[in-house]
Amino acid sequence: MVMATLLGLASVLPVWLVFAVVRERPEFQDLPTPGLVDSFRMAASNKAFLIVAGVYLLTWMPIDLIQFVLVFLIRDYFRLDGGARDLIFLLLFGVGVLALPLWVWISHKLDKPRAINWAWRSWLWCSWRSVSAAARAGQPGLSPGRVGRHRCLGRPCHPAGDSARCD
């Protein structure tokens, strides 16, 4: 409960601070606001916005999938409580945030297109490895005590039949 409170405050306080401190400049308050259809047209014609929106969505889809699988893996397979689960997610996202200065440094050492190329390659490799590891963790032979789907279906876990121990 304490960990959840601390993580909740750490994620909400910066948003409240920005909302309390930042003010809009007066010269931008008098500009006419575009309608809803015009806003969608401007967004659809902005190629950079579409690329960033696509990258954002493609980045968060594997993260959401991994997070969803990790919750069940940590709770059911490793049998860890909620505090340990929060700590694991804090470490995962903390490593992700700490990786940002690494990519800034790499972009200064290399040129930016090469740094983006390396970032995409590493992101794809890490996503593929994470999803494949999560898929392997759900396989019947890897469950605790080697009692998996085969035992539930009344079939032996091992090709040798009853001579092999499944648990």
PEWO-V918137 format. One record per residue. N is the residue number from 1. RES is the residue in one letter. PSI is psi in radians with two decimals (* if undefined). D_FIRST is the distance of its C-alpha to the first C-alpha in Angstrom with 2 decimals. Layout:
n:res:psi:d_first
N:RES:PSI:D_FIRST
N:RES:PSI:D_FIRST
This chain:
n:res:psi:d_first
1:M:-0.69:0.00
2:V:-0.75:3.80
3:M:-0.73:5.46
4:A:-0.68:5.16
5:T:-0.78:6.21
6:L:-0.77:8.67
7:L:-0.67:9.96
8:G:-0.78:10.46
9:L:-0.70:12.29
10:A:-0.49:14.18
11:S:-0.43:15.44
12:V:-0.62:16.38
13:L:-0.75:17.96
14:P:-0.64:20.84
15:V:-0.78:21.83
16:W:-0.68:21.98
17:L:-0.79:23.89
18:V:-0.75:26.39
19:F:-0.64:26.87
20:A:-0.51:27.58
21:V:-0.69:29.92
22:V:2.35:31.87
23:R:2.58:34.98
24:E:2.47:37.50
25:R:2.51:40.95
26:P:-0.57:43.66
27:E:-0.35:46.00
28:F:-0.22:43.57
29:Q:-0.45:42.98
30:D:-0.06:46.60
31:L:2.53:46.73
32:P:2.47:47.21
33:T:2.37:44.28
34:P:2.75:45.22
35:G:3.08:44.89
36:L:-0.78:42.50
37:V:-0.73:45.13
38:D:-0.64:46.20
39:S:-0.74:42.64
40:F:-0.64:42.36
41:R:-0.77:45.80
42:M:-0.72:44.91
43:A:-0.70:41.71
44:A:-0.44:43.69
45:S:-0.16:46.44
46:N:1.78:44.19
47:K:-0.70:44.18
48:A:-0.70:41.71
49:F:-0.76:39.15
50:L:-0.69:39.66
51:I:-0.81:39.22
52:V:-0.71:36.00
53:A:-0.72:34.62
54:G:-0.75:35.66
55:V:-0.73:34.15
56:Y:-0.84:30.84
57:L:-0.73:30.81
58:L:-0.41:32.03
59:T:-0.73:29.39
60:W:-0.35:26.39
61:M:-0.87:27.76
62:P:-0.57:27.42
63:I:-0.76:24.00
64:D:-0.71:22.79
65:L:-0.80:24.68
66:I:-0.72:23.29
67:Q:-0.74:19.67
68:F:-0.78:20.42
69:V:-0.68:22.12
70:L:-0.61:19.62
71:V:-0.84:16.79
72:F:-0.65:19.24
73:L:-0.79:20.66
74:I:-0.74:17.52
75:R:-0.83:16.38
76:D:-0.65:19.94
77:Y:-0.89:22.08
78:F:-0.22:20.13
79:R:0.84:17.89
80:L:2.64:14.77
81:D:-3.14:11.27
82:G:-0.62:8.54
83:G:-0.71:7.50
84:A:-0.64:11.27
85:R:-0.76:11.82
86:D:-0.68:9.87
87:L:-0.69:11.86
88:I:-0.76:14.96
89:F:-0.60:14.85
90:L:-0.74:14.38
91:L:-0.73:17.39
92:L:-0.86:19.35
93:F:-0.50:19.20
94:G:-0.72:19.63
95:V:-0.67:22.75
96:G:-0.70:23.92
97:V:-0.66:23.72
98:L:-0.33:25.44
99:A:-0.33:28.13
100:L:-0.83:29.32
101:P:-0.53:31.25
102:L:-0.78:32.80
103:W:-0.54:34.28
104:V:-0.76:35.50
105:W:-0.75:37.24
106:I:-0.67:38.71
107:S:-0.46:40.00
108:H:-0.62:41.74
109:K:-0.81:43.29
110:L:3.12:44.39
111:D:2.82:45.33
112:K:-0.71:42.69
113:P:-0.67:44.01
114:R:-0.66:43.84
115:A:-0.72:40.30
116:I:-0.68:39.23
117:N:-0.80:41.10
118:W:-0.65:39.29
119:A:-0.78:35.89
120:W:-0.78:36.72
121:R:-0.78:37.98
122:S:-0.65:34.96
123:W:-0.79:32.61
124:L:-0.72:34.67
125:W:-0.81:34.85
126:C:-0.70:31.09
127:S:-0.77:30.43
128:W:-0.78:33.11
129:R:-0.70:31.88
130:S:-0.79:28.25
131:V:-0.70:29.39
132:S:-0.61:31.96
133:A:-0.70:29.52
134:A:-0.64:27.14
135:A:-0.69:30.25
136:R:-0.56:31.42
137:A:-0.45:28.14
138:G:0.01:28.74
139:Q:2.62:32.28
140:P:-0.66:33.26
141:G:-0.19:34.47
142:L:0.06:31.24
143:S:2.83:28.93
144:P:2.34:27.80
145:G:0.19:30.88
146:R:0.49:33.04
147:V:1.83:32.82
148:G:-2.54:32.58
149:R:-0.61:34.32
150:H:-0.69:37.69
151:R:-0.68:36.76
152:C:-0.55:35.47
153:L:0.05:38.78
154:G:0.26:40.83
155:R:2.64:42.10
156:P:2.66:42.03
157:C:-0.46:39.67
158:H:2.51:42.49
159:P:-0.37:45.91
160:A:-0.07:47.56
161:G:-2.42:46.57
162:D:-0.21:46.05
163:S:-0.33:47.21
164:A:2.48:43.94
165:R:2.36:40.72
166:C:-0.25:37.81
167:D:*:35.13
